[in-house]
Amino acid sequence: MMTIDMIALYAKCSKNNPLLHVGVITVLFIIFNCSVYLLLDEGDLLAFLGVIIPLPFFFLFSKSSEYKRKYLHK
């Protein structure tokens, strides 16, 4: 699972490089949406991986956001 070091490192990286953070979120959001479309409309079960893969990253984003609010305020 994710350690506090990984969460802290990503929180610092996203604070220092906000455009990179927005880019990563955008790419994961596009992957998720395309996979949901393929899964629902086409019935492609392999697209289920595109739904599962972004979930740990969303957990990382939420935990790093909490870390930034607690420890990296201005």
HTML snippet that shows the backbone in 3Dmol.js (N, CA, C, O; Angstrom):
<script src="https://3Dmol.org/build/3Dmol-min.js"></script>
<div id="view" style="width:600px;height:400px;position:relative"></div>
<script>
const pdb = `
ATOM      1  N   MET A   1       0.844  -1.179   0.000  1.00  0.00           N
ATOM      2  CA  MET A   1       0.000   0.000   0.000  1.00  0.00           C
ATOM      3  C   MET A   1       0.886   1.238   0.000  1.00  0.00           C
ATOM      4  O   MET A   1       2.112   1.134   0.033  1.00  0.00           O
ATOM      5  N   MET A   2       0.284   2.364  -0.036  1.00  0.00           N
ATOM      6  CA  MET A   2       1.043   3.606  -0.094  1.00  0.00           C
ATOM      7  C   MET A   2       1.548   3.997   1.280  1.00  0.00           C
ATOM      8  O   MET A   2       0.832   3.903   2.276  1.00  0.00           O
ATOM      9  N   THR A   3       2.783   4.432   1.312  1.00  0.00           N
ATOM     10  CA  THR A   3       3.365   4.857   2.578  1.00  0.00           C
ATOM     11  C   THR A   3       3.242   6.361   2.713  1.00  0.00           C
ATOM     12  O   THR A   3       2.940   7.066   1.750  1.00  0.00           O
ATOM     13  N   ILE A   4       3.480   6.839   3.923  1.00  0.00           N
ATOM     14  CA  ILE A   4       3.411   8.281   4.176  1.00  0.00           C
ATOM     15  C   ILE A   4       4.498   9.014   3.400  1.00  0.00           C
ATOM     16  O   ILE A   4       4.323  10.178   3.039  1.00  0.00           O
ATOM     17  N   ASP A   5       5.633   8.335   3.137  1.00  0.00           N
ATOM     18  CA  ASP A   5       6.691   8.973   2.366  1.00  0.00           C
ATOM     19  C   ASP A   5       6.246   9.243   0.930  1.00  0.00           C
ATOM     20  O   ASP A   5       6.541  10.300   0.373  1.00  0.00           O
ATOM     21  N   MET A   6       5.547   8.299   0.343  1.00  0.00           N
ATOM     22  CA  MET A   6       5.060   8.468  -1.021  1.00  0.00           C
ATOM     23  C   MET A   6       4.030   9.594  -1.074  1.00  0.00           C
ATOM     24  O   MET A   6       4.025  10.390  -2.013  1.00  0.00           O
ATOM     25  N   ILE A   7       3.172   9.659  -0.084  1.00  0.00           N
ATOM     26  CA  ILE A   7       2.148  10.701  -0.036  1.00  0.00           C
ATOM     27  C   ILE A   7       2.796  12.063   0.151  1.00  0.00           C
ATOM     28  O   ILE A   7       2.414  13.027  -0.511  1.00  0.00           O
ATOM     29  N   ALA A   8       3.770  12.150   1.045  1.00  0.00           N
ATOM     30  CA  ALA A   8       4.456  13.420   1.284  1.00  0.00           C
ATOM     31  C   ALA A   8       5.245  13.864   0.058  1.00  0.00           C
ATOM     32  O   ALA A   8       5.265  15.051  -0.267  1.00  0.00           O
ATOM     33  N   LEU A   9       5.882  12.941  -0.614  1.00  0.00           N
ATOM     34  CA  LEU A   9       6.652  13.270  -1.808  1.00  0.00           C
ATOM     35  C   LEU A   9       5.745  13.788  -2.917  1.00  0.00           C
ATOM     36  O   LEU A   9       6.077  14.770  -3.580  1.00  0.00           O
ATOM     37  N   TYR A  10       4.602  13.136  -3.122  1.00  0.00           N
ATOM     38  CA  TYR A  10       3.693  13.609  -4.162  1.00  0.00           C
ATOM     39  C   TYR A  10       3.073  14.949  -3.773  1.00  0.00           C
ATOM     40  O   TYR A  10       2.846  15.790  -4.643  1.00  0.00           O
ATOM     41  N   ALA A  11       2.796  15.166  -2.492  1.00  0.00           N
ATOM     42  CA  ALA A  11       2.237  16.445  -2.049  1.00  0.00           C
ATOM     43  C   ALA A  11       3.214  17.583  -2.322  1.00  0.00           C
ATOM     44  O   ALA A  11       2.813  18.653  -2.779  1.00  0.00           O
ATOM     45  N   LYS A  12       4.484  17.354  -2.046  1.00  0.00           N
ATOM     46  CA  LYS A  12       5.496  18.386  -2.313  1.00  0.00           C
ATOM     47  C   LYS A  12       5.656  18.621  -3.805  1.00  0.00           C
ATOM     48  O   LYS A  12       5.794  19.759  -4.253  1.00  0.00           O
ATOM     49  N   CYS A  13       5.637  17.535  -4.573  1.00  0.00           N
ATOM     50  CA  CYS A  13       5.767  17.649  -6.030  1.00  0.00           C
ATOM     51  C   CYS A  13       4.580  18.400  -6.631  1.00  0.00           C
ATOM     52  O   CYS A  13       4.763  19.249  -7.504  1.00  0.00           O
ATOM     53  N   SER A  14       3.378  18.099  -6.176  1.00  0.00           N
ATOM     54  CA  SER A  14       2.195  18.760  -6.728  1.00  0.00           C
ATOM     55  C   SER A  14       2.128  20.223  -6.309  1.00  0.00           C
ATOM     56  O   SER A  14       1.560  21.051  -7.021  1.00  0.00           O
ATOM     57  N   LYS A  15       2.703  20.542  -5.160  1.00  0.00           N
ATOM     58  CA  LYS A  15       2.739  21.952  -4.740  1.00  0.00           C
ATOM     59  C   LYS A  15       3.758  22.727  -5.563  1.00  0.00           C
ATOM     60  O   LYS A  15       3.518  23.882  -5.917  1.00  0.00           O
ATOM     61  N   ASN A  16       4.891  22.107  -5.870  1.00  0.00           N
ATOM     62  CA  ASN A  16       5.925  22.780  -6.640  1.00  0.00           C
ATOM     63  C   ASN A  16       5.632  22.806  -8.137  1.00  0.00           C
ATOM     64  O   ASN A  16       6.085  23.715  -8.834  1.00  0.00           O
ATOM     65  N   ASN A  17       4.883  21.826  -8.646  1.00  0.00           N
ATOM     66  CA  ASN A  17       4.574  21.716 -10.074  1.00  0.00           C
ATOM     67  C   ASN A  17       3.069  21.540 -10.269  1.00  0.00           C
ATOM     68  O   ASN A  17       2.619  20.438 -10.582  1.00  0.00           O
ATOM     69  N   PRO A  18       2.289  22.595 -10.091  1.00  0.00           N
ATOM     70  CA  PRO A  18       0.834  22.433 -10.173  1.00  0.00           C
ATOM     71  C   PRO A  18       0.347  22.049 -11.569  1.00  0.00           C
ATOM     72  O   PRO A  18      -0.660  21.350 -11.683  1.00  0.00           O
ATOM     73  N   LEU A  19       1.018  22.476 -12.625  1.00  0.00           N
ATOM     74  CA  LEU A  19       0.582  22.120 -13.974  1.00  0.00           C
ATOM     75  C   LEU A  19       0.789  20.628 -14.249  1.00  0.00           C
ATOM     76  O   LEU A  19      -0.030  19.997 -14.918  1.00  0.00           O
ATOM     77  N   LEU A  20       1.862  20.080 -13.740  1.00  0.00           N
ATOM     78  CA  LEU A  20       2.092  18.646 -13.878  1.00  0.00           C
ATOM     79  C   LEU A  20       1.002  17.860 -13.149  1.00  0.00           C
ATOM     80  O   LEU A  20       0.514  16.848 -13.653  1.00  0.00           O
ATOM     81  N   HIS A  21       0.632  18.328 -11.976  1.00  0.00           N
ATOM     82  CA  HIS A  21      -0.423  17.684 -11.190  1.00  0.00           C
ATOM     83  C   HIS A  21      -1.754  17.723 -11.949  1.00  0.00           C
ATOM     84  O   HIS A  21      -2.466  16.721 -12.006  1.00  0.00           O
ATOM     85  N   VAL A  22      -2.083  18.859 -12.522  1.00  0.00           N
ATOM     86  CA  VAL A  22      -3.326  18.980 -13.295  1.00  0.00           C
ATOM     87  C   VAL A  22      -3.273  18.065 -14.516  1.00  0.00           C
ATOM     88  O   VAL A  22      -4.280  17.458 -14.880  1.00  0.00           O
ATOM     89  N   GLY A  23      -2.101  17.961 -15.152  1.00  0.00           N
ATOM     90  CA  GLY A  23      -1.949  17.076 -16.300  1.00  0.00           C
ATOM     91  C   GLY A  23      -2.159  15.618 -15.946  1.00  0.00           C
ATOM     92  O   GLY A  23      -2.811  14.885 -16.689  1.00  0.00           O
ATOM     93  N   VAL A  24      -1.612  15.193 -14.817  1.00  0.00           N
ATOM     94  CA  VAL A  24      -1.766  13.803 -14.376  1.00  0.00           C
ATOM     95  C   VAL A  24      -3.237  13.508 -14.074  1.00  0.00           C
ATOM     96  O   VAL A  24      -3.758  12.463 -14.464  1.00  0.00           O
ATOM     97  N   ILE A  25      -3.894  14.422 -13.387  1.00  0.00           N
ATOM     98  CA  ILE A  25      -5.311  14.234 -13.077  1.00  0.00           C
ATOM     99  C   ILE A  25      -6.136  14.180 -14.355  1.00  0.00           C
ATOM    100  O   ILE A  25      -7.057  13.370 -14.463  1.00  0.00           O
ATOM    101  N   THR A  26      -5.819  15.030 -15.318  1.00  0.00           N
ATOM    102  CA  THR A  26      -6.555  15.055 -16.585  1.00  0.00           C
ATOM    103  C   THR A  26      -6.390  13.749 -17.347  1.00  0.00           C
ATOM    104  O   THR A  26      -7.367  13.206 -17.863  1.00  0.00           O
ATOM    105  N   VAL A  27      -5.170  13.242 -17.421  1.00  0.00           N
ATOM    106  CA  VAL A  27      -4.921  11.978 -18.127  1.00  0.00           C
ATOM    107  C   VAL A  27      -5.683  10.827 -17.456  1.00  0.00           C
ATOM    108  O   VAL A  27      -6.308  10.015 -18.139  1.00  0.00           O
ATOM    109  N   LEU A  28      -5.632  10.756 -16.134  1.00  0.00           N
ATOM    110  CA  LEU A  28      -6.352   9.691 -15.427  1.00  0.00           C
ATOM    111  C   LEU A  28      -7.861   9.826 -15.597  1.00  0.00           C
ATOM    112  O   LEU A  28      -8.568   8.824 -15.702  1.00  0.00           O
ATOM    113  N   PHE A  29      -8.352  11.053 -15.623  1.00  0.00           N
ATOM    114  CA  PHE A  29      -9.779  11.281 -15.820  1.00  0.00           C
ATOM    115  C   PHE A  29     -10.214  10.839 -17.222  1.00  0.00           C
ATOM    116  O   PHE A  29     -11.281  10.246 -17.385  1.00  0.00           O
ATOM    117  N   ILE A  30      -9.391  11.128 -18.227  1.00  0.00           N
ATOM    118  CA  ILE A  30      -9.698  10.704 -19.596  1.00  0.00           C
ATOM    119  C   ILE A  30      -9.678   9.181 -19.701  1.00  0.00           C
ATOM    120  O   ILE A  30     -10.568   8.595 -20.318  1.00  0.00           O
ATOM    121  N   ILE A  31      -8.681   8.537 -19.111  1.00  0.00           N
ATOM    122  CA  ILE A  31      -8.605   7.072 -19.126  1.00  0.00           C
ATOM    123  C   ILE A  31      -9.843   6.469 -18.461  1.00  0.00           C
ATOM    124  O   ILE A  31     -10.436   5.521 -18.976  1.00  0.00           O
ATOM    125  N   PHE A  32     -10.219   7.023 -17.328  1.00  0.00           N
ATOM    126  CA  PHE A  32     -11.379   6.520 -16.597  1.00  0.00           C
ATOM    127  C   PHE A  32     -12.652   6.671 -17.425  1.00  0.00           C
ATOM    128  O   PHE A  32     -13.440   5.733 -17.534  1.00  0.00           O
ATOM    129  N   ASN A  33     -12.851   7.852 -18.009  1.00  0.00           N
ATOM    130  CA  ASN A  33     -14.073   8.098 -18.780  1.00  0.00           C
ATOM    131  C   ASN A  33     -14.141   7.246 -20.042  1.00  0.00           C
ATOM    132  O   ASN A  33     -15.203   6.713 -20.366  1.00  0.00           O
ATOM    133  N   CYS A  34     -13.041   7.109 -20.752  1.00  0.00           N
ATOM    134  CA  CYS A  34     -13.027   6.268 -21.955  1.00  0.00           C
ATOM    135  C   CYS A  34     -13.292   4.810 -21.596  1.00  0.00           C
ATOM    136  O   CYS A  34     -13.995   4.107 -22.323  1.00  0.00           O
ATOM    137  N   SER A  35     -12.740   4.361 -20.497  1.00  0.00           N
ATOM    138  CA  SER A  35     -12.942   2.978 -20.080  1.00  0.00           C
ATOM    139  C   SER A  35     -14.389   2.723 -19.669  1.00  0.00           C
ATOM    140  O   SER A  35     -14.950   1.669 -19.969  1.00  0.00           O
ATOM    141  N   VAL A  36     -14.981   3.682 -18.988  1.00  0.00           N
ATOM    142  CA  VAL A  36     -16.388   3.530 -18.610  1.00  0.00           C
ATOM    143  C   VAL A  36     -17.262   3.495 -19.859  1.00  0.00           C
ATOM    144  O   VAL A  36     -18.203   2.706 -19.934  1.00  0.00           O
ATOM    145  N   TYR A  37     -16.959   4.341 -20.835  1.00  0.00           N
ATOM    146  CA  TYR A  37     -17.714   4.325 -22.090  1.00  0.00           C
ATOM    147  C   TYR A  37     -17.577   2.968 -22.787  1.00  0.00           C
ATOM    148  O   TYR A  37     -18.573   2.379 -23.205  1.00  0.00           O
ATOM    149  N   LEU A  38     -16.354   2.481 -22.908  1.00  0.00           N
ATOM    150  CA  LEU A  38     -16.144   1.192 -23.565  1.00  0.00           C
ATOM    151  C   LEU A  38     -16.826   0.056 -22.812  1.00  0.00           C
ATOM    152  O   LEU A  38     -17.354  -0.877 -23.416  1.00  0.00           O
ATOM    153  N   LEU A  39     -16.806   0.147 -21.502  1.00  0.00           N
ATOM    154  CA  LEU A  39     -17.414  -0.897 -20.691  1.00  0.00           C
ATOM    155  C   LEU A  39     -18.932  -0.897 -20.831  1.00  0.00           C
ATOM    156  O   LEU A  39     -19.542  -1.958 -20.969  1.00  0.00           O
ATOM    157  N   LEU A  40     -19.542   0.279 -20.797  1.00  0.00           N
ATOM    158  CA  LEU A  40     -21.000   0.356 -20.837  1.00  0.00           C
ATOM    159  C   LEU A  40     -21.571   0.230 -22.245  1.00  0.00           C
ATOM    160  O   LEU A  40     -22.560  -0.472 -22.457  1.00  0.00           O
ATOM    161  N   ASP A  41     -20.957   0.902 -23.196  1.00  0.00           N
ATOM    162  CA  ASP A  41     -21.523   0.933 -24.539  1.00  0.00           C
ATOM    163  C   ASP A  41     -21.101  -0.272 -25.374  1.00  0.00           C
ATOM    164  O   ASP A  41     -21.935  -0.906 -26.020  1.00  0.00           O
ATOM    165  N   GLU A  42     -19.833  -0.581 -25.360  1.00  0.00           N
ATOM    166  CA  GLU A  42     -19.313  -1.664 -26.191  1.00  0.00           C
ATOM    167  C   GLU A  42     -19.342  -3.024 -25.495  1.00  0.00           C
ATOM    168  O   GLU A  42     -19.305  -4.061 -26.158  1.00  0.00           O
ATOM    169  N   GLY A  43     -19.407  -3.024 -24.184  1.00  0.00           N
ATOM    170  CA  GLY A  43     -19.389  -4.274 -23.434  1.00  0.00           C
ATOM    171  C   GLY A  43     -18.012  -4.918 -23.390  1.00  0.00           C
ATOM    172  O   GLY A  43     -17.891  -6.127 -23.192  1.00  0.00           O
ATOM    173  N   ASP A  44     -16.981  -4.114 -23.574  1.00  0.00           N
ATOM    174  CA  ASP A  44     -15.597  -4.604 -23.579  1.00  0.00           C
ATOM    175  C   ASP A  44     -15.130  -4.786 -22.133  1.00  0.00           C
ATOM    176  O   ASP A  44     -14.873  -3.806 -21.433  1.00  0.00           O
ATOM    177  N   LEU A  45     -15.022  -6.029 -21.692  1.00  0.00           N
ATOM    178  CA  LEU A  45     -14.660  -6.293 -20.302  1.00  0.00           C
ATOM    179  C   LEU A  45     -13.214  -5.946 -19.987  1.00  0.00           C
ATOM    180  O   LEU A  45     -12.873  -5.723 -18.825  1.00  0.00           O
ATOM    181  N   LEU A  46     -12.361  -5.897 -20.998  1.00  0.00           N
ATOM    182  CA  LEU A  46     -10.976  -5.507 -20.767  1.00  0.00           C
ATOM    183  C   LEU A  46     -10.881  -4.034 -20.355  1.00  0.00           C
ATOM    184  O   LEU A  46      -9.914  -3.626 -19.712  1.00  0.00           O
ATOM    185  N   ALA A  47     -11.881  -3.249 -20.724  1.00  0.00           N
ATOM    186  CA  ALA A  47     -11.910  -1.843 -20.336  1.00  0.00           C
ATOM    187  C   ALA A  47     -12.095  -1.678 -18.835  1.00  0.00           C
ATOM    188  O   ALA A  47     -11.888  -0.587 -18.303  1.00  0.00           O
ATOM    189  N   PHE A  48     -12.476  -2.734 -18.157  1.00  0.00           N
ATOM    190  CA  PHE A  48     -12.629  -2.673 -16.699  1.00  0.00           C
ATOM    191  C   PHE A  48     -11.304  -2.333 -16.019  1.00  0.00           C
ATOM    192  O   PHE A  48     -11.292  -1.737 -14.942  1.00  0.00           O
ATOM    193  N   LEU A  49     -10.189  -2.712 -16.648  1.00  0.00           N
ATOM    194  CA  LEU A  49      -8.872  -2.357 -16.098  1.00  0.00           C
ATOM    195  C   LEU A  49      -8.681  -0.844 -16.057  1.00  0.00           C
ATOM    196  O   LEU A  49      -8.061  -0.322 -15.130  1.00  0.00           O
ATOM    197  N   GLY A  50      -9.204  -0.146 -17.046  1.00  0.00           N
ATOM    198  CA  GLY A  50      -9.111   1.309 -17.068  1.00  0.00           C
ATOM    199  C   GLY A  50      -9.939   1.972 -15.998  1.00  0.00           C
ATOM    200  O   GLY A  50      -9.722   3.140 -15.675  1.00  0.00           O
ATOM    201  N   VAL A  51     -10.887   1.240 -15.441  1.00  0.00           N
ATOM    202  CA  VAL A  51     -11.677   1.759 -14.329  1.00  0.00           C
ATOM    203  C   VAL A  51     -10.955   1.495 -13.015  1.00  0.00           C
ATOM    204  O   VAL A  51     -11.007   2.318 -12.101  1.00  0.00           O
ATOM    205  N   ILE A  52     -10.285   0.355 -12.914  1.00  0.00           N
ATOM    206  CA  ILE A  52      -9.621  -0.031 -11.667  1.00  0.00           C
ATOM    207  C   ILE A  52      -8.273   0.671 -11.490  1.00  0.00           C
ATOM    208  O   ILE A  52      -7.927   1.071 -10.378  1.00  0.00           O
ATOM    209  N   ILE A  53      -7.519   0.822 -12.563  1.00  0.00           N
ATOM    210  CA  ILE A  53      -6.156   1.371 -12.459  1.00  0.00           C
ATOM    211  C   ILE A  53      -6.106   2.783 -11.858  1.00  0.00           C
ATOM    212  O   ILE A  53      -5.219   3.034 -11.042  1.00  0.00           O
ATOM    213  N   PRO A  54      -6.994   3.716 -12.206  1.00  0.00           N
ATOM    214  CA  PRO A  54      -6.900   5.057 -11.608  1.00  0.00           C
ATOM    215  C   PRO A  54      -7.278   5.138 -10.131  1.00  0.00           C
ATOM    216  O   PRO A  54      -6.953   6.130  -9.478  1.00  0.00           O
ATOM    217  N   LEU A  55      -7.948   4.136  -9.590  1.00  0.00           N
ATOM    218  CA  LEU A  55      -8.417   4.225  -8.204  1.00  0.00           C
ATOM    219  C   LEU A  55      -7.302   4.438  -7.180  1.00  0.00           C
ATOM    220  O   LEU A  55      -7.467   5.290  -6.306  1.00  0.00           O
ATOM    221  N   PRO A  56      -6.170   3.714  -7.230  1.00  0.00           N
ATOM    222  CA  PRO A  56      -5.108   4.004  -6.252  1.00  0.00           C
ATOM    223  C   PRO A  56      -4.538   5.423  -6.402  1.00  0.00           C
ATOM    224  O   PRO A  56      -4.111   6.038  -5.425  1.00  0.00           O
ATOM    225  N   PHE A  57      -4.540   5.923  -7.633  1.00  0.00           N
ATOM    226  CA  PHE A  57      -4.042   7.288  -7.832  1.00  0.00           C
ATOM    227  C   PHE A  57      -4.990   8.309  -7.213  1.00  0.00           C
ATOM    228  O   PHE A  57      -4.543   9.305  -6.643  1.00  0.00           O
ATOM    229  N   PHE A  58      -6.301   8.069  -7.320  1.00  0.00           N
ATOM    230  CA  PHE A  58      -7.253   8.983  -6.687  1.00  0.00           C
ATOM    231  C   PHE A  58      -7.091   8.960  -5.171  1.00  0.00           C
ATOM    232  O   PHE A  58      -7.238   9.992  -4.515  1.00  0.00           O
ATOM    233  N   PHE A  59      -6.789   7.793  -4.613  1.00  0.00           N
ATOM    234  CA  PHE A  59      -6.505   7.697  -3.177  1.00  0.00           C
ATOM    235  C   PHE A  59      -5.241   8.499  -2.840  1.00  0.00           C
ATOM    236  O   PHE A  59      -5.198   9.209  -1.836  1.00  0.00           O
ATOM    237  N   LEU A  60      -4.224   8.379  -3.681  1.00  0.00           N
ATOM    238  CA  LEU A  60      -2.986   9.135  -3.475  1.00  0.00           C
ATOM    239  C   LEU A  60      -3.251  10.633  -3.524  1.00  0.00           C
ATOM    240  O   LEU A  60      -2.724  11.382  -2.700  1.00  0.00           O
ATOM    241  N   PHE A  61      -4.059  11.078  -4.478  1.00  0.00           N
ATOM    242  CA  PHE A  61      -4.372  12.500  -4.585  1.00  0.00           C
ATOM    243  C   PHE A  61      -5.108  13.010  -3.354  1.00  0.00           C
ATOM    244  O   PHE A  61      -4.821  14.107  -2.876  1.00  0.00           O
ATOM    245  N   SER A  62      -6.042  12.239  -2.840  1.00  0.00           N
ATOM    246  CA  SER A  62      -6.795  12.690  -1.667  1.00  0.00           C
ATOM    247  C   SER A  62      -5.910  12.750  -0.430  1.00  0.00           C
ATOM    248  O   SER A  62      -5.995  13.698   0.351  1.00  0.00           O
ATOM    249  N   LYS A  63      -5.062  11.744  -0.251  1.00  0.00           N
ATOM    250  CA  LYS A  63      -4.173  11.748   0.921  1.00  0.00           C
ATOM    251  C   LYS A  63      -3.120  12.847   0.820  1.00  0.00           C
ATOM    252  O   LYS A  63      -2.775  13.467   1.826  1.00  0.00           O
ATOM    253  N   SER A  64      -2.601  13.097  -0.394  1.00  0.00           N
ATOM    254  CA  SER A  64      -1.600  14.159  -0.533  1.00  0.00           C
ATOM    255  C   SER A  64      -2.246  15.529  -0.345  1.00  0.00           C
ATOM    256  O   SER A  64      -1.588  16.460   0.119  1.00  0.00           O
ATOM    257  N   SER A  65      -3.511  15.666  -0.695  1.00  0.00           N
ATOM    258  CA  SER A  65      -4.218  16.920  -0.448  1.00  0.00           C
ATOM    259  C   SER A  65      -4.373  17.174   1.047  1.00  0.00           C
ATOM    260  O   SER A  65      -4.186  18.296   1.517  1.00  0.00           O
ATOM    261  N   GLU A  66      -4.717  16.125   1.789  1.00  0.00           N
ATOM    262  CA  GLU A  66      -4.790  16.257   3.245  1.00  0.00           C
ATOM    263  C   GLU A  66      -3.425  16.618   3.829  1.00  0.00           C
ATOM    264  O   GLU A  66      -3.332  17.448   4.734  1.00  0.00           O
ATOM    265  N   TYR A  67      -2.370  15.995   3.313  1.00  0.00           N
ATOM    266  CA  TYR A  67      -1.016  16.270   3.791  1.00  0.00           C
ATOM    267  C   TYR A  67      -0.640  17.722   3.519  1.00  0.00           C
ATOM    268  O   TYR A  67      -0.051  18.384   4.373  1.00  0.00           O
ATOM    269  N   LYS A  68      -0.981  18.219   2.326  1.00  0.00           N
ATOM    270  CA  LYS A  68      -0.665  19.610   1.989  1.00  0.00           C
ATOM    271  C   LYS A  68      -1.400  20.569   2.911  1.00  0.00           C
ATOM    272  O   LYS A  68      -0.826  21.560   3.361  1.00  0.00           O
ATOM    273  N   ARG A  69      -2.668  20.283   3.196  1.00  0.00           N
ATOM    274  CA  ARG A  69      -3.430  21.161   4.078  1.00  0.00           C
ATOM    275  C   ARG A  69      -2.852  21.185   5.481  1.00  0.00           C
ATOM    276  O   ARG A  69      -2.836  22.236   6.122  1.00  0.00           O
ATOM    277  N   LYS A  70      -2.376  20.046   5.972  1.00  0.00           N
ATOM    278  CA  LYS A  70      -1.866  19.976   7.338  1.00  0.00           C
ATOM    279  C   LYS A  70      -0.448  20.540   7.479  1.00  0.00           C
ATOM    280  O   LYS A  70      -0.164  21.295   8.409  1.00  0.00           O
ATOM    281  N   TYR A  71       0.444  20.163   6.542  1.00  0.00           N
ATOM    282  CA  TYR A  71       1.869  20.405   6.775  1.00  0.00           C
ATOM    283  C   TYR A  71       2.536  21.368   5.804  1.00  0.00           C
ATOM    284  O   TYR A  71       3.615  21.878   6.107  1.00  0.00           O
ATOM    285  N   LEU A  72       1.946  21.630   4.671  1.00  0.00           N
ATOM    286  CA  LEU A  72       2.620  22.478   3.679  1.00  0.00           C
ATOM    287  C   LEU A  72       1.913  23.810   3.450  1.00  0.00           C
ATOM    288  O   LEU A  72       1.995  24.369   2.357  1.00  0.00           O
ATOM    289  N   HIS A  73       1.236  24.314   4.442  1.00  0.00           N
ATOM    290  CA  HIS A  73       0.564  25.589   4.264  1.00  0.00           C
ATOM    291  C   HIS A  73       1.601  26.709   4.189  1.00  0.00           C
ATOM    292  O   HIS A  73       2.760  26.534   4.565  1.00  0.00           O
ATOM    293  N   LYS A  74       1.160  27.846   3.699  1.00  0.00           N
ATOM    294  CA  LYS A  74       2.103  28.961   3.466  1.00  0.00           C
ATOM    295  C   LYS A  74       2.499  29.684   4.710  1.00  0.00           C
ATOM    296  O   LYS A  74       3.280  30.633   4.650  1.00  0.00           O
TER     297      LYS A  74
END
`;
const viewer = $3Dmol.createViewer("view");
viewer.addModel(pdb, "pdb");
viewer.setStyle({}, {cartoon: {color: "spectrum"}});
viewer.zoomTo();
viewer.render();
</script>
